[in-house]
Every structure is written in C-alpha cells, then in structure tokens.
Amino acid sequence: MEIELIYSNKGNILEGPLLLMPSIFKDKRGYFLESWNQNNFNKSIGKKVIFVQDNHSSSKKGVVRGMHFQRPPYQQSKLVRCLTGSIFDVIVDIRKTSKTFGEWYGIELKAVDHYQLWIPFGFAHGFLSLIQDSVVLYKVDQFRYQNHERILNWNDDMTDIKWPSINQSYSLSDKDKNAPNLSEINQNDLF
C-alpha cells in the first residue's frame, strides 16, 4: 500500500488525512487487492483505530452529500472509498487551532483506482457524484448520534470549495442546502 500526504487548496499539508493506494495484482483473469486489513491500516496511519460501522450510499450524478461532521464527544473519523462510479470527495479542516483551519482538499475517487481517503475527526466531509449511480462505502470509528450531527455549508464563501462542473445543476437534501457557513457554526461544535 502506498500512502500520500494531503495538501490543502492553499498548498499546506493537512495534518492527519491520508490518501491510501492499495497494491493491485492484475492478470488476464482480472485483479486482486486487499481492500481492508486492520493491521496494515493501523500501521499506515500510525495509530490504532477500531471501526464500529460501515455506511453505504448510492448517488445519482450531481448529488452533493455534505459537508457533514459530528461534534465532540462523538466525533467520527472516516475511511472513504468509491465502489462504483466516481465522486469528487472533499474535506474541510474545522479544527479551531489548526494552522489550516477552513482550508479544503478535494480528490476524485474512482472505483477503478480503489483509492481510499482517511479522514480523522476534525474535518467536515462531503462529496459530489460525478456519474450516474456512484456507490460510496465509508467506515466510521464512532456511531451516529443524531443530536451531535452538524453540517457545514457545501458552498461556503470562506472555504470556497471549487466543485467540478458537471453540466447540470447540483442536487442536495434540504438540510445540506440550508446548512450554516463556517462563520455561523457555534464554536463549541468545532474541534
């Protein structure tokens, strides 16, 4: 497995998140890869993480999901991958004392590449489905606690995420569409 550091939209290293690129063994029959190995994962990120839940979503082209996070003490770390299709996956640093606070990172995760994005808590997360019926699987290390769920506006002027153009309008849930900007989020909800 190869590991790549994550650089924000301003060229700074985001401390914590990593792009994980598995070894893929191909031959005339197809391919083989180890998509999950607890020991290798913990070694790669340098700490022990225990995932408690897998979340699975399917999205039509143009669907934006996010930018989601859970506030302390129920914050979630995530390991995200695209099983079918292609997504533009985005994280925003919401750690109040971080030198990269408010900066973002985006990457196209494609099923054919099998890349995984490790997102430790302290980041809001969301994605845009780039093609019809993109399927995303993400592991989380904390259960869902509805009263601790928070959303950052996907189109916040402060973060200024550069979402790809897809030649159609974006589709969002009402709660995602009406989420507060970073400046409007209660400071107690951040990390």
Residue pairs with C-beta under 8 A, 6 or more apart in sequence:
1 20
1 21
1 22
1 23
1 40
1 44
2 20
2 21
2 23
3 18
3 19
3 20
3 21
3 44
4 18
4 19
4 21
5 13
5 18
5 19
6 13
6 14
6 17
6 18
6 19
6 91
6 105
7 13
7 14
7 105
8 14
8 93
8 100
8 103
8 104
8 105
9 103
9 104
9 105
9 106
9 160
9 161
9 162
10 100
10 103
12 99
12 100
12 103
13 100
14 91
14 93
14 100
14 103
14 105
14 123
15 98
15 100
16 119
16 120
16 122
16 123
17 91
17 105
17 117
17 118
17 119
17 120
17 123
18 44
18 45
18 117
18 118
19 107
19 115
19 116
19 117
19 118
20 41
20 44
20 79
20 115
20 116
20 117
20 118
21 113
21 114
21 115
22 33
22 34
22 35
22 114
22 115
22 116
23 33
23 34
24 31
24 32
24 33
24 114
25 31
25 32
25 33
33 114
34 40
35 81
35 114
36 139
41 49
41 79
42 48
42 49
44 118
45 118
49 77
49 141
50 141
51 79
51 139
51 140
51 141
52 140
52 141
52 142
52 143
53 139
53 140
53 143
53 144
54 137
54 138
54 139
54 140
55 137
55 138
55 139
55 140
56 135
56 136
56 137
57 65
57 135
57 136
58 84
58 133
58 134
58 135
58 136
59 65
59 87
59 127
59 129
59 133
59 134
59 136
60 129
60 132
60 133
60 171
61 129
61 130
61 131
61 132
61 134
61 166
61 168
62 128
62 129
62 166
62 168
62 169
62 170
62 171
63 128
63 129
63 170
63 171
63 172
64 126
64 127
64 128
64 129
64 154
64 163
64 170
64 171
64 172
64 176
65 126
65 127
65 172
65 173
65 176
66 90
66 124
66 125
66 126
66 127
66 151
66 152
66 154
66 176
67 90
67 92
67 124
67 125
67 126
67 151
67 152
67 153
67 154
67 176
67 179
68 124
68 125
68 126
68 149
68 150
68 151
68 152
69 75
69 76
69 94
69 121
69 123
69 124
69 125
69 149
69 150
69 151
69 152
70 76
70 121
70 142
70 144
70 145
70 148
70 149
70 150
71 148
71 150
71 188
71 189
71 190
72 148
72 191
74 142
74 143
74 145
74 148
75 121
75 122
75 142
75 191
76 121
76 140
76 141
76 142
77 118
77 119
77 120
77 121
77 140
77 141
77 142
78 117
78 118
78 119
78 125
78 138
78 139
78 140
78 141
79 116
79 117
79 118
79 119
79 138
79 139
80 89
80 109
80 116
80 117
80 119
80 125
80 127
80 136
80 137
80 138
81 109
81 114
81 115
81 116
81 117
81 136
81 137
81 138
82 89
82 109
82 110
82 111
82 134
82 135
82 136
83 111
83 135
83 136
83 137
84 111
84 133
84 134
84 135
85 110
85 111
85 129
85 130
85 131
85 132
85 133
85 134
85 135
86 108
86 109
86 110
86 111
86 129
86 130
86 131
86 134
87 108
87 109
87 127
87 128
87 129
87 130
87 134
87 136
88 106
88 107
88 108
88 109
88 127
88 128
88 130
88 163
88 164
89 106
89 107
89 108
89 109
89 117
89 125
89 126
89 127
90 104
90 105
90 106
90 125
90 126
90 127
90 128
90 161
90 163
91 104
91 105
91 106
91 117
91 119
91 123
91 124
91 125
92 102
92 103
92 104
92 123
92 124
92 152
92 159
92 161
92 182
93 100
93 101
93 102
93 103
93 104
93 122
93 123
94 101
94 102
94 122
94 123
94 124
94 152
94 182
94 185
94 190
94 191
95 101
95 122
95 123
95 190
95 191
96 187
96 190
96 191
98 122
102 158
102 159
102 182
103 159
104 159
104 160
104 161
106 161
106 162
106 163
107 115
107 117
108 130
108 164
109 115
109 116
109 117
109 127
109 136
111 135
119 125
121 142
121 191
122 191
124 150
124 151
124 152
126 154
126 176
127 136
128 163
128 164
128 166
128 170
130 164
130 166
150 185
150 189
151 175
151 176
151 179
151 180
152 159
152 179
152 180
152 181
152 182
152 185
153 179
153 180
153 181
153 182
154 161
154 163
154 172
154 176
154 179
155 161
155 163
156 181
156 182
157 181
158 181
158 182
158 183
159 182
163 170
